[in-house]
Amino acid sequence: MAAKRPPKRLPLPKRFNAALTDDAYTRLRELNAAYGLGNNYLLTVL
């Protein structure tokens, strides 16, 4: 059987419409890069 590939992860867009400070958005991007999770998921968890 062929090995399963992990799902493709897309980087977060540069900025989106959310009520976040620049520091909070920077942290969100760092979490996205580290864990490969989507911004909606990260915002829900946070």
HTML snippet that shows the backbone in 3Dmol.js (N, CA, C, O; Angstrom):
<script src="https://3Dmol.org/build/3Dmol-min.js"></script>
<div id="view" style="width:600px;height:400px;position:relative"></div>
<script>
const pdb = `
ATOM      1  N   MET A   1       0.835  -1.190   0.000  1.00  0.00           N
ATOM      2  CA  MET A   1       0.000   0.000   0.000  1.00  0.00           C
ATOM      3  C   MET A   1       0.875   1.247   0.000  1.00  0.00           C
ATOM      4  O   MET A   1       1.967   1.260   0.569  1.00  0.00           O
ATOM      5  N   ALA A   2       0.389   2.265  -0.631  1.00  0.00           N
ATOM      6  CA  ALA A   2       1.121   3.526  -0.686  1.00  0.00           C
ATOM      7  C   ALA A   2       1.019   4.253   0.657  1.00  0.00           C
ATOM      8  O   ALA A   2      -0.004   4.190   1.340  1.00  0.00           O
ATOM      9  N   ALA A   3       2.095   4.936   1.015  1.00  0.00           N
ATOM     10  CA  ALA A   3       2.089   5.697   2.268  1.00  0.00           C
ATOM     11  C   ALA A   3       1.147   6.895   2.140  1.00  0.00           C
ATOM     12  O   ALA A   3       1.078   7.542   1.095  1.00  0.00           O
ATOM     13  N   LYS A   4       0.431   7.173   3.218  1.00  0.00           N
ATOM     14  CA  LYS A   4      -0.474   8.325   3.210  1.00  0.00           C
ATOM     15  C   LYS A   4       0.332   9.594   3.409  1.00  0.00           C
ATOM     16  O   LYS A   4       1.206   9.663   4.273  1.00  0.00           O
ATOM     17  N   ARG A   5       0.028  10.592   2.604  1.00  0.00           N
ATOM     18  CA  ARG A   5       0.674  11.886   2.767  1.00  0.00           C
ATOM     19  C   ARG A   5      -0.083  12.701   3.815  1.00  0.00           C
ATOM     20  O   ARG A   5      -1.305  12.601   3.920  1.00  0.00           O
ATOM     21  N   PRO A   6       0.642  13.501   4.585  1.00  0.00           N
ATOM     22  CA  PRO A   6      -0.069  14.374   5.526  1.00  0.00           C
ATOM     23  C   PRO A   6      -0.863  15.425   4.748  1.00  0.00           C
ATOM     24  O   PRO A   6      -0.489  15.767   3.626  1.00  0.00           O
ATOM     25  N   PRO A   7      -1.942  15.936   5.320  1.00  0.00           N
ATOM     26  CA  PRO A   7      -2.725  16.947   4.601  1.00  0.00           C
ATOM     27  C   PRO A   7      -1.891  18.199   4.333  1.00  0.00           C
ATOM     28  O   PRO A   7      -1.039  18.582   5.134  1.00  0.00           O
ATOM     29  N   LYS A   8      -2.152  18.813   3.212  1.00  0.00           N
ATOM     30  CA  LYS A   8      -1.413  20.022   2.849  1.00  0.00           C
ATOM     31  C   LYS A   8      -1.849  21.180   3.746  1.00  0.00           C
ATOM     32  O   LYS A   8      -3.042  21.428   3.913  1.00  0.00           O
ATOM     33  N   ARG A   9      -0.904  21.862   4.303  1.00  0.00           N
ATOM     34  CA  ARG A   9      -1.177  23.001   5.185  1.00  0.00           C
ATOM     35  C   ARG A   9      -0.851  24.294   4.452  1.00  0.00           C
ATOM     36  O   ARG A   9       0.238  24.446   3.897  1.00  0.00           O
ATOM     37  N   LEU A  10      -1.776  25.200   4.453  1.00  0.00           N
ATOM     38  CA  LEU A  10      -1.561  26.498   3.829  1.00  0.00           C
ATOM     39  C   LEU A  10      -1.215  27.518   4.902  1.00  0.00           C
ATOM     40  O   LEU A  10      -1.774  27.471   5.998  1.00  0.00           O
ATOM     41  N   PRO A  11      -0.307  28.438   4.609  1.00  0.00           N
ATOM     42  CA  PRO A  11       0.030  29.454   5.608  1.00  0.00           C
ATOM     43  C   PRO A  11      -1.138  30.411   5.813  1.00  0.00           C
ATOM     44  O   PRO A  11      -1.990  30.575   4.940  1.00  0.00           O
ATOM     45  N   LEU A  12      -1.158  31.032   6.977  1.00  0.00           N
ATOM     46  CA  LEU A  12      -2.185  32.035   7.233  1.00  0.00           C
ATOM     47  C   LEU A  12      -1.995  33.219   6.303  1.00  0.00           C
ATOM     48  O   LEU A  12      -0.865  33.547   5.941  1.00  0.00           O
ATOM     49  N   PRO A  13      -3.082  33.863   5.912  1.00  0.00           N
ATOM     50  CA  PRO A  13      -2.927  35.081   5.119  1.00  0.00           C
ATOM     51  C   PRO A  13      -2.243  36.164   5.941  1.00  0.00           C
ATOM     52  O   PRO A  13      -2.190  36.087   7.168  1.00  0.00           O
ATOM     53  N   LYS A  14      -1.728  37.158   5.262  1.00  0.00           N
ATOM     54  CA  LYS A  14      -0.985  38.207   5.950  1.00  0.00           C
ATOM     55  C   LYS A  14      -1.833  38.870   7.035  1.00  0.00           C
ATOM     56  O   LYS A  14      -1.344  39.121   8.136  1.00  0.00           O
ATOM     57  N   ARG A  15      -3.078  39.149   6.736  1.00  0.00           N
ATOM     58  CA  ARG A  15      -3.977  39.758   7.711  1.00  0.00           C
ATOM     59  C   ARG A  15      -5.402  39.396   7.349  1.00  0.00           C
ATOM     60  O   ARG A  15      -5.740  39.344   6.166  1.00  0.00           O
ATOM     61  N   PHE A  16      -6.229  39.149   8.317  1.00  0.00           N
ATOM     62  CA  PHE A  16      -7.639  38.897   8.063  1.00  0.00           C
ATOM     63  C   PHE A  16      -8.469  39.707   9.050  1.00  0.00           C
ATOM     64  O   PHE A  16      -7.931  40.242  10.019  1.00  0.00           O
ATOM     65  N   ASN A  17      -9.751  39.800   8.815  1.00  0.00           N
ATOM     66  CA  ASN A  17     -10.624  40.631   9.646  1.00  0.00           C
ATOM     67  C   ASN A  17     -10.976  39.926  10.945  1.00  0.00           C
ATOM     68  O   ASN A  17     -11.967  39.198  11.017  1.00  0.00           O
ATOM     69  N   ALA A  18     -10.193  40.135  11.932  1.00  0.00           N
ATOM     70  CA  ALA A  18     -10.476  39.634  13.269  1.00  0.00           C
ATOM     71  C   ALA A  18     -10.042  40.716  14.245  1.00  0.00           C
ATOM     72  O   ALA A  18      -9.091  41.453  13.984  1.00  0.00           O
ATOM     73  N   ALA A  19     -10.721  40.807  15.337  1.00  0.00           N
ATOM     74  CA  ALA A  19     -10.406  41.835  16.327  1.00  0.00           C
ATOM     75  C   ALA A  19      -9.213  41.381  17.164  1.00  0.00           C
ATOM     76  O   ALA A  19      -9.371  41.009  18.327  1.00  0.00           O
ATOM     77  N   LEU A  20      -8.032  41.413  16.577  1.00  0.00           N
ATOM     78  CA  LEU A  20      -6.803  41.013  17.253  1.00  0.00           C
ATOM     79  C   LEU A  20      -5.809  42.160  17.235  1.00  0.00           C
ATOM     80  O   LEU A  20      -5.760  42.940  16.284  1.00  0.00           O
ATOM     81  N   THR A  21      -5.023  42.256  18.288  1.00  0.00           N
ATOM     82  CA  THR A  21      -3.924  43.212  18.261  1.00  0.00           C
ATOM     83  C   THR A  21      -2.831  42.658  17.359  1.00  0.00           C
ATOM     84  O   THR A  21      -2.830  41.472  17.027  1.00  0.00           O
ATOM     85  N   ASP A  22      -1.915  43.508  16.969  1.00  0.00           N
ATOM     86  CA  ASP A  22      -0.805  43.040  16.131  1.00  0.00           C
ATOM     87  C   ASP A  22       0.022  41.971  16.843  1.00  0.00           C
ATOM     88  O   ASP A  22       0.467  41.011  16.214  1.00  0.00           O
ATOM     89  N   ASP A  23       0.232  42.132  18.155  1.00  0.00           N
ATOM     90  CA  ASP A  23       0.984  41.135  18.918  1.00  0.00           C
ATOM     91  C   ASP A  23       0.262  39.792  18.941  1.00  0.00           C
ATOM     92  O   ASP A  23       0.890  38.743  18.797  1.00  0.00           O
ATOM     93  N   ALA A  24      -1.068  39.824  19.122  1.00  0.00           N
ATOM     94  CA  ALA A  24      -1.846  38.592  19.153  1.00  0.00           C
ATOM     95  C   ALA A  24      -1.830  37.917  17.782  1.00  0.00           C
ATOM     96  O   ALA A  24      -1.737  36.693  17.692  1.00  0.00           O
ATOM     97  N   TYR A  25      -1.920  38.704  16.728  1.00  0.00           N
ATOM     98  CA  TYR A  25      -1.907  38.119  15.392  1.00  0.00           C
ATOM     99  C   TYR A  25      -0.546  37.513  15.075  1.00  0.00           C
ATOM    100  O   TYR A  25      -0.466  36.468  14.431  1.00  0.00           O
ATOM    101  N   THR A  26       0.526  38.166  15.527  1.00  0.00           N
ATOM    102  CA  THR A  26       1.869  37.616  15.345  1.00  0.00           C
ATOM    103  C   THR A  26       1.981  36.268  16.049  1.00  0.00           C
ATOM    104  O   THR A  26       2.552  35.326  15.499  1.00  0.00           O
ATOM    105  N   ARG A  27       1.444  36.172  17.256  1.00  0.00           N
ATOM    106  CA  ARG A  27       1.475  34.914  18.004  1.00  0.00           C
ATOM    107  C   ARG A  27       0.649  33.843  17.299  1.00  0.00           C
ATOM    108  O   ARG A  27       1.043  32.677  17.264  1.00  0.00           O
ATOM    109  N   LEU A  28      -0.493  34.231  16.740  1.00  0.00           N
ATOM    110  CA  LEU A  28      -1.322  33.288  15.997  1.00  0.00           C
ATOM    111  C   LEU A  28      -0.561  32.727  14.809  1.00  0.00           C
ATOM    112  O   LEU A  28      -0.635  31.527  14.544  1.00  0.00           O
ATOM    113  N   ARG A  29       0.165  33.566  14.092  1.00  0.00           N
ATOM    114  CA  ARG A  29       0.956  33.112  12.950  1.00  0.00           C
ATOM    115  C   ARG A  29       2.076  32.171  13.404  1.00  0.00           C
ATOM    116  O   ARG A  29       2.383  31.196  12.718  1.00  0.00           O
ATOM    117  N   GLU A  30       2.685  32.460  14.559  1.00  0.00           N
ATOM    118  CA  GLU A  30       3.731  31.580  15.090  1.00  0.00           C
ATOM    119  C   GLU A  30       3.155  30.196  15.428  1.00  0.00           C
ATOM    120  O   GLU A  30       3.776  29.174  15.137  1.00  0.00           O
ATOM    121  N   LEU A  31       1.978  30.173  16.038  1.00  0.00           N
ATOM    122  CA  LEU A  31       1.339  28.896  16.363  1.00  0.00           C
ATOM    123  C   LEU A  31       0.980  28.139  15.092  1.00  0.00           C
ATOM    124  O   LEU A  31       1.132  26.918  15.032  1.00  0.00           O
ATOM    125  N   ASN A  32       0.504  28.852  14.078  1.00  0.00           N
ATOM    126  CA  ASN A  32       0.169  28.217  12.808  1.00  0.00           C
ATOM    127  C   ASN A  32       1.410  27.590  12.185  1.00  0.00           C
ATOM    128  O   ASN A  32       1.352  26.469  11.680  1.00  0.00           O
ATOM    129  N   ALA A  33       2.528  28.303  12.217  1.00  0.00           N
ATOM    130  CA  ALA A  33       3.767  27.781  11.635  1.00  0.00           C
ATOM    131  C   ALA A  33       4.285  26.582  12.432  1.00  0.00           C
ATOM    132  O   ALA A  33       4.800  25.624  11.856  1.00  0.00           O
ATOM    133  N   ALA A  34       4.148  26.639  13.748  1.00  0.00           N
ATOM    134  CA  ALA A  34       4.683  25.573  14.593  1.00  0.00           C
ATOM    135  C   ALA A  34       3.856  24.293  14.512  1.00  0.00           C
ATOM    136  O   ALA A  34       4.411  23.196  14.459  1.00  0.00           O
ATOM    137  N   TYR A  35       2.528  24.430  14.502  1.00  0.00           N
ATOM    138  CA  TYR A  35       1.670  23.249  14.593  1.00  0.00           C
ATOM    139  C   TYR A  35       0.909  22.942  13.313  1.00  0.00           C
ATOM    140  O   TYR A  35       0.344  21.855  13.184  1.00  0.00           O
ATOM    141  N   GLY A  36       0.879  23.866  12.369  1.00  0.00           N
ATOM    142  CA  GLY A  36       0.190  23.620  11.107  1.00  0.00           C
ATOM    143  C   GLY A  36      -1.318  23.559  11.233  1.00  0.00           C
ATOM    144  O   GLY A  36      -1.985  22.941  10.402  1.00  0.00           O
ATOM    145  N   LEU A  37      -1.863  24.188  12.256  1.00  0.00           N
ATOM    146  CA  LEU A  37      -3.307  24.193  12.454  1.00  0.00           C
ATOM    147  C   LEU A  37      -3.912  25.447  11.836  1.00  0.00           C
ATOM    148  O   LEU A  37      -3.243  26.475  11.727  1.00  0.00           O
ATOM    149  N   GLY A  38      -5.159  25.364  11.439  1.00  0.00           N
ATOM    150  CA  GLY A  38      -5.836  26.497  10.828  1.00  0.00           C
ATOM    151  C   GLY A  38      -6.152  27.594  11.811  1.00  0.00           C
ATOM    152  O   GLY A  38      -6.244  27.347  13.014  1.00  0.00           O
ATOM    153  N   ASN A  39      -6.321  28.808  11.314  1.00  0.00           N
ATOM    154  CA  ASN A  39      -6.568  29.942  12.205  1.00  0.00           C
ATOM    155  C   ASN A  39      -7.887  29.813  12.950  1.00  0.00           C
ATOM    156  O   ASN A  39      -7.965  30.226  14.107  1.00  0.00           O
ATOM    157  N   ASN A  40      -8.929  29.257  12.337  1.00  0.00           N
ATOM    158  CA  ASN A  40     -10.206  29.091  13.039  1.00  0.00           C
ATOM    159  C   ASN A  40     -10.047  28.128  14.207  1.00  0.00           C
ATOM    160  O   ASN A  40     -10.581  28.369  15.289  1.00  0.00           O
ATOM    161  N   TYR A  41      -9.324  27.050  13.995  1.00  0.00           N
ATOM    162  CA  TYR A  41      -9.101  26.081  15.059  1.00  0.00           C
ATOM    163  C   TYR A  41      -8.287  26.715  16.196  1.00  0.00           C
ATOM    164  O   TYR A  41      -8.633  26.567  17.369  1.00  0.00           O
ATOM    165  N   LEU A  42      -7.217  27.414  15.846  1.00  0.00           N
ATOM    166  CA  LEU A  42      -6.378  28.033  16.860  1.00  0.00           C
ATOM    167  C   LEU A  42      -7.159  29.085  17.661  1.00  0.00           C
ATOM    168  O   LEU A  42      -7.021  29.168  18.882  1.00  0.00           O
ATOM    169  N   LEU A  43      -7.971  29.878  16.975  1.00  0.00           N
ATOM    170  CA  LEU A  43      -8.755  30.888  17.682  1.00  0.00           C
ATOM    171  C   LEU A  43      -9.785  30.240  18.608  1.00  0.00           C
ATOM    172  O   LEU A  43     -10.069  30.758  19.687  1.00  0.00           O
ATOM    173  N   THR A  44     -10.337  29.113  18.184  1.00  0.00           N
ATOM    174  CA  THR A  44     -11.298  28.408  19.038  1.00  0.00           C
ATOM    175  C   THR A  44     -10.619  27.854  20.282  1.00  0.00           C
ATOM    176  O   THR A  44     -11.151  27.956  21.387  1.00  0.00           O
ATOM    177  N   VAL A  45      -9.449  27.272  20.097  1.00  0.00           N
ATOM    178  CA  VAL A  45      -8.710  26.695  21.235  1.00  0.00           C
ATOM    179  C   VAL A  45      -8.240  27.786  22.178  1.00  0.00           C
ATOM    180  O   VAL A  45      -8.317  27.634  23.397  1.00  0.00           O
ATOM    181  N   LEU A  46      -7.755  28.882  21.621  1.00  0.00           N
ATOM    182  CA  LEU A  46      -7.253  29.963  22.463  1.00  0.00           C
ATOM    183  C   LEU A  46      -8.391  30.634  23.179  1.00  0.00           C
ATOM    184  O   LEU A  46      -8.171  31.576  23.941  1.00  0.00           O
TER     185      LEU A  46
END
`;
const viewer = $3Dmol.createViewer("view");
viewer.addModel(pdb, "pdb");
viewer.setStyle({}, {cartoon: {color: "spectrum"}});
viewer.zoomTo();
viewer.render();
</script>
